[in-house]
Amino acid sequence: MAQRLPASAHMTMSTTPVIGVDVGASTMSAGLVCPDGNVLATAQLPTQGEGRVVDTLLALIDRALASADERWSDVAGIGVGLPGLVDVENGFVRSVPGSWLPELSTVPLVALIQERSGYPVFIDNDVNALALGEWMFGPDRGVSSLVTLAIGTGMGGGLILGGQLVRGHLHSAGEIGHLAVSFNGPICACGRSGCLSTYLAGGMMAERARERLDHYPGSIVLTRAGNDPNRIGSALLFEAAASGDPLACAVIDEACEALAMGIGALVNLLNPEAIVITGGVATSLAPLREDILRRAQHRTLPGLLEGTRVRLVPADKRATVRGGAALVLYEMARGRRQD
């Protein structure tokens, strides 16, 4: 594709839409988003297997660019949220043990997308982008400090402090899922033990249940999974716990206690104005919000939790593409360019 001038050279950020992309372990989404957060168009594709992830990402961006062309519109830039540790400055995903999409490791994504599209491109961790989206477009827009927790198949976090996205020295700040909440807890995908994600992430929660099946012979969990342990998932566990199943109740009780510990740690350490908890597992946790906050009261200094708004928000692909869009707006507002 021919190289285009940066959008800011001939159109203003106040009216020019941006493209936001969210790369998930199972699904990718892209959207054409106005600077006020209004999503004009979306596209979604399954994340492909070995050797196909990059091709799928580029194809999805092509669809979003086509949506812009249909509206006779340029775009100001493209923002991509990616799972894992992202080298923001050099434009690729770092290779680390337990990566969700190892195929992306060390691929020069920014260079590839810029060459294909001709537009400025920015990448970051997916939950960093999601946090920016909540901060710019959500009910807590404009607060000075906000923490976003995304709990799905895995778990991640994004931090806005003093109106700035906190990336850390090696761009790895916000890995809240690897906060240790137990001395001798289960082994995490990262190879360490007792990580918060081992109790809360959907895949790890299911593993906790499978490990205990022999200790709960009367549990309905295995029956509801068609007697196939591999079909046990977090949604099934929440449903079984609501029915009073002892195995499911034990797993969900641990998850609620672990989340309360995580909230307590964040409130004591950062004292944020808002904590936004989202993702597929968060949808199931929402009815348990009051119980989780009661537990969190015992994990925070007196009076601190009352000063933090805690929201549990169902997963929404429109919100995730807003995250990628917010990344573009954030980087351009602070003068960072990828032309």
N, C-alpha and C positions, 0 to 999 in steps of 0.2 A: 504494500500500500504506500502511496506517495506520502512523503513527510508533510505534515500540516503545521502551520504556525500555531504556537501556543494560543489557547482560547483567549487569554487575557490580552493578547495583542490587538484583538479586534472586537471582543465582546466583554461585557462586564460580568463580574461574579454575581451581581445582584439579580440577574435574570437568566444567566446561562446554567442549564442543568449539569449535573455531574453523574458519573456512573459509579455505583457502589456494587461490590462483589463480595459475597461471603462463601468461602470454601469450607465445606463441612466434610466429615469423614464419610458420610453417605450421600449427601446432596450438596450441590452448588447452586447458588442463586445470584442473579444480577438484576439491577434495577436502574432505571433512569430517574433521577431524583432532583427535584427543584431545591435551590438553596434554603427554602423554608421547611424542607423535609417532606413535602408532598411527593409521593411516588407516582410517577406518570405511567410507568410500564415495568413489568417484571418478566423474567424468564428463569426457568429452573431445569437442571439436568442432573441425572444421577452421577455421582462421582465414580469414574470408571476404575477398573482394576489396573493391574501392573502395566505400565507403559502407556496409559491413556489419560492420566490426570491433567497433564499440561495441555494436551490437545483439547480436552473438554473445557478447560478454563478459557482458552483462546476462542473456542467456538461460542461460548456463552458471552464473552465480551463482544464478539462480532454481532450477536443478536441485539445486544443493548445499543451498539452503534447504529444498527439498522433502524431501531426504534427512534433514535435521535434524527436520523436522515429522513424518516417518514414525517417528522414534525418540522422539517427544514431547520433543524437546530444543530449548532455546534455543541461541544461539551467542554467544560472547563478543565476536566481531568478525570482520571480513573483511580479509584481507591479499592484495594483488595485486602480483606481480612483473611488471615491464614492460620491454621492450627499449628501450635508449636512455638519454638523460639525463633524469632524473625530478626535478621540483621537488617535493620531499617536503612542504615547508611549505604550498605553495599547491595541491597536489593535481592536477598535470597533467604530461604529458610535454613537455619542451622541444623546440622545432622547431630541428633542426640538419641540415646537409647529410649525406646518406647514411643518414637514419633508415630503420629496417626497416619501420615502420608509420607513415608520415607522417600517415595519417588521424587518429591519436590525438593529434597535436601540438596543444597548447593546449586540448584538450577537458577540462572540469572534472570529471574522473572521480570524484574523491572525493565531490563534491557529488551527482553523478548516482546513484552506488551507494548512498550514505547515504539519499537521498530514496526510492529504490526499496525498500531493505531495512529501514531503520530501525535499523541497527546501526552501531557505530563502524567506520570504514574507514581503512586505511592502505595507501599505495602506495610502491613504491621500485623501483629498478633490479632486474631479474630475478636478476642474479648476486649482488647484495647480499643479496637474500632467500635465495638458495641458500646463500650463506656462513653466514647465520644458521641455516638448517636443519642444515647440517653441524655447526656449533658446538653447537647445542642437542641434536641427535638422533643425530649420526653417531658413528663410532668414536673421533673426536678430541674428543668433547663436553667442554666445560669448559676446554679449553686457554686460555691467556692470549692466544695469537696464532695466527691461522689465515688463510691465503690460499686462496681458491677461484678456479680458472680454469675457465671454461666454454668449450669449443671445439666449435663446431658449424658452422652456416652462416656465422656470424660468431664473434666472440671477445670475452669480457668477463671482468671480475674483481671479486672482493669481498674486503674487508680487515677482519679482526677484530684489533684491537691493544689490549692491555691490557684485554681483556674488553669492548671497545666497538666497534661498527660505525663504520668511518671513512667519512664521506660527503664531507668536504671543504667548502671555503668555498662553492662553487656546486653542491654535491651531485653532483659529477662525479668524485670520487676512485674509483680502482679501474679506470679505463679502460686496463687492461694491454695490450689488443689494439692500442693506439695508441702503445705504447712503441717508439721508433725503434731498430731493430737493424741498420740499414744506412744509409750516407751517400747512396747513389744507388739505393735499392731500388725495387720496383714501386710504382705509384700506388695508394693505398688508396681505399676508398669515401669516406673523409673528405676526400679531396683532397690529403693529404700523402703523402710517399714514405717507403718503408722501414719501415712499421709492422709490428709482429710479426704481426698478423692476416693480412697479405698472404702470409705463408709458411705459416700454420697453419690459418686458417679454411677450411672445406670448399669454399666457393664460390671463394675466391681460389686455393686449391691447384689446383683444376680449371683455373682461368684460366692458371696458370703452365704447366700441361701443354699447353693449347691453343696457347699462344704458341710452343712448341718443337716442335710436330709436324713441321714441315718439316726440322728438324735431326736427326730420328730416323725416317727413312723405314721402318726395319724394325721399329718398335715395334708391339707387340700392343695398345696402349691404344686406338687408333682402331678396330681390328677388334672388340675386345670391346665398344665403344660402338656397334656396328652401323654403323660408318663415319659416325656423326653426332657431330661435335665437341661439340655442346650436351649430349650424353648422358654426357659424361665427368664422373664425380663422384669424390669423395675415396675412397669405399669401393673403387671400381674401381681406383684408383691404388695403394692398399695391396695389393690382391690381385695386381695386375700386378707390383709391386715384389717380392712374395714369390716370384714366378716368375722373377725376375732381369731383368725388362724394363728396359733402360737408361734410357728416358725416365722411367718411373715411379720407378726407383731414384733418379734425380737430384732429382726433386721431393720425394720422401719424405726423402732425405738432408738437403735444405735445411730441411724442416719440423722434423726432429729437432734439427738444429743451432740453428735459431731458438728452439725450445722450451728447449733447454739454455741459451741466452743469456738467455731470459726468467727461467728458474729461478735462474740465477746472479745476475741483477740483483735479484730479489726477496730472495734469501738475503743478499746483500751489503748491501742497503739496509735490510731490515726484520728479518732474522734471526728468521723465524717458527718456531714449534714444528712447524707442519704446513702442507703445501701439498696441496690436493686438486684434482686435474685431472679434469674430467668433461665430459660432452657427447658427441655422436655421433662426432666425430673422436677423442676420447679413447679410445673403445672400440677403435678400430683401432690407436691408439698403444700400448695396454697391453702387447702382446707385445714392444715395443721399449723397455720401461722401463729395463732395465739399460744398454742402449746410450746412452739419453738421459742417464741419471745419470752415466755415465762421461764424456760430453761436458761435462755441467754441472760436474764436478769441475775442469775447466780454466777455468771461468768464475767460480769462487768463491774467496774467500780460504781458505787451508789450514785444514782442520778444521771449517769452518762447515757445509758441506752434511751432514756426518754427524750434526749436531745437529737436523736438520729431517726429519720424516717426510714422504715424498712418496708419495701414493697416486694411482693412476689408476683412476677409477671409471666403469664403463659408465653411459650415460645411463639415467635411471629417472624416469618421470613421477611416481611416488609421492614421490620425493625432491624434485621441483620443487614439488609442492603442499605438502609439509612446509615448504618455504621461505616460502611465503606465510603459512602458519600461524605459523611462528617469528617473522615480522615483527610479527604481532599481539601475541604474547606478549612480545616484546622491547620494543615501544613501550609497552605497558601496564605492564610491570614498571618502566620508567623514568618512569612517571607522565604520559606523553603521551596525551592523549585526543582523539578526533574524534567527539564526541557530536552 
